[in-house]
């Protein structure tokens, strides 16, 4: 008999880039909107608890860890837009630092942790490899999701973002940065989302499969709990049949 597994066995931390480059529309309807769409699909098609961390120059917890899917889908994601965080740069390192801090704070035994980062990965402030040294202790996996095209696009904001010599800034997705970081990290995968490529389905499958490992272990433990008393009862019955107690006669 299998025990029903608590839906809180998988903690997922979404890191979402709100820098100016995420305004680009090379991935219709826009990099940010496509990232939000993918997050909503993950929430709909997975089981666990979810936290949303936003970052640009700095990182903040936008949605604390919760199992309330309706709150995420109907409240947090629809109201998520630019300007919630300060500045227009991208500091992925600060987002990972905050996420791992929350992983440590919220971690429980037999819980799978996943950090899923949505960005174009143009950031020059990537997390240090040393940040991931305790990943195995917390059963932590990393998913680097690269939003945007390698060809790039201009930033359609106000009059545009210009260089010092007055030229429009071209923002390009940089999957090579995400891949380079992954090579130095255990349990890490890179996924692409652009006009031509959409790895959302593969991402969801990978996330669910990693969470299923914990589920299977819990099912085995639950089976042991139920089977052990049953085996003891059967053993007692067998002994009773093989070793009958002698009859005792009492004189009147």
N, C-alpha and C positions, 0 to 999 in steps of 0.2 A: 504493500500500500504506500502511495506517495503522498507526502504532506504538501499542502498548498504553499508555494513559496511567496514570501513577502515581496511586494512590488518594489521595496526599497533596497534591493540587493545590487543595484547599479546606479552609481552617482555620475551624472554627466555634467561637465562644465563647458559651456559654450563661450568661447572668446570671440568677440566681434569687433572688427576694425571700423572705427568711425573717422578715420583721417580723410583729408580732402580728396585723396586719390580714389577713394571708394565711391565718389560721386560720378565717376566715369560710367558711360553707358555702352561700353563695348560688349557687355553681357546683358542684353535686354531683360527687363526694363531698366536695369542699372545694377551695379555691383552690390550695393547694399540690399536692394530689394530681392535679388536672387539669393543672397546669403540668408535673409530672413525667411524666404520661402523654403529653403533647404532645412533650416532649423525647425520650422513648423512641421515638415514631413517627418523628421526624426522623432519629434515629440509624439506625433500621431501614431507612429508605427513602432514604438519601443515601449518598454516598461522600466520604470525606475524613478529617480528624482533628478531634477534639473536646476541648474544655476546658470545665469547669464552674466558675463563680465564684459563690459564695454571698455574700449581703450582708444586713445589717440596719443596726445602727449603724456597722459596719465591713464591709469586703469581704475575703474570703480566697479563695485558689485551693483548691477542694475536689478537683478532678480535673485534674491537669496535662494538657497537650495530648497526646493519644494516638490511635492508629488502632485500638486494641483495643475493638471494639464489645461483646464479651462482658463485659469488665471493667466497662464503663459500665452495661450492661443488667442484669447479674447481681450486681454488687457495689456500685457507687457510687449508682445511683438507688434501689435498694431500701432502703439504709441512710440515705438522706438524710431528715432530719427537723428539726424546730425545736430550737434550743438549740446547734447547731453553731457559730453565730456569736453574738457578745455583744450584749445589748440587744434591745429590741423595736421600735425605730424603723426607718425606712427611709431609707437614704442611697444613692440611685441614683447620685449623682455619684461616690462613692468606687468603686462597682462599675465604672463606665465608665472611670475613671482607671486602675484596675488592669488592665482588659481591654485598653485601648489600649497600655499598657506591655507586656503580653504579646504583642500583635500585632507591635509593633516588634521585640521580642526574637526571636520565632519566624519572622519574615517571610523568605521566600525569593522569588527571581525566579519569575515566572509562577505565583504562588499567589494565589488569591482568599481574602479574609478577610471573615467575617461575624460581627457581634455581634448576638445574639438575646436580648433582655431580657424576662423574664417577671415582671410585677408588676401590682398593682392601680393603680399610678401615683398613689397618694395622697401620695407623698413630696414634701416641700418642699425637699429637697436634690437638685435636678436638676443634671445636668452643664452646665458652661458651654459655650457655643457654640464658644469658642476651642479647646476640647479636640478638635474634629473638623477643624481646619484642614488637617491632613496626610492626611485620609482618602483622597483620590485617589492619593496617592503609594503607599499600601499597598493599593490596590484594595479598599477597605473599604466594605461595605454595612451598614446598620443595620435591624433589625427590632424594632419596639416592640410587644410582645404584651401586651394589656390583659386581665387576668384578673378576673372578677367582674362584678356588675351595677351599673348606675347607680343603681338603687333602694337598693342596699346591704343590709347585714345586721349583726346584732350579733356580737361576737366571743365564741364559746363556749369560753372558757378559764378554768378554775378557777371563780371566782364572777363572771366577766365583767370587762371593762375598763370602769372607771367614770370619769366626769368629776369635777371638783372638787366639784360640787354633788350627786354621788351618782347621776347618770343614766348609763344604759348607753351606751357609745360605739357609734355607728352608723358602719360603715366602707363607703365607696362607691368603686367603680371610677371612675377619672377619665381617660377616653380623650382628653379635651380637652387635658390636659397632655402626653400622648404625641404628639398631633397638632401641638401648638404647637412642641415641640422638633423634630419632623420637618420642619416648614416652614423651619427655620433650618439644615437639614442636607441635604447631597446624598446621593443613593442611600439614601433612608430610606422605610420603609413601616410602616403601623400595622395590626395585626390584633386581632380581638376573640375572646375565649373566655368564654362565660357560659352560663347555663341555656338561653337562646334562640338564641345564636349560637355556632358553632364554626368558626373560620377555619383550623383546623389543616391541612386538606388544601390550602387556598390558600397557606398559609405554606410548606409543604413544596415545592409546585410552584415558588414564587418562589425559594426557596433553591437548588433543583436547577437552575433555569434560569440563575441567576447563575453557578453553578459550571460550567455547560455552556459558557459563553463562553470560559473558559480552556481547556477541553477541546478546543474547536474550533480555537483558535489553535495548540495543541500538535499537533493532527492535521495541520494545514496545514504546519507546520514539519517534521514527520516525513515528509510526502509529498515535500517539497522535497529532503530528504536522500537519499531513494531515487531520485527521478526525475533528479536532476542527473547522476550517473554514467551512467545509462541513456542520457540525451540525448547525452552526450559519446561514448559507444560507437557510437551510431547515426550521429553526424556523421562519425566516423572511417571507418565502413563506407561511407558515401556517397562520401566523398572518395576512398576506395580504388577504388571502381567508376568514378568519373568521371575520375580521373587515374591511369590504370594506369602502373606503372613500366616504362621501356623494357627490352627484353630485352638482355642483355649476352652476346655470344658470346666464348668464349675459344678462341684458336687452339691446336690440339694441338701 
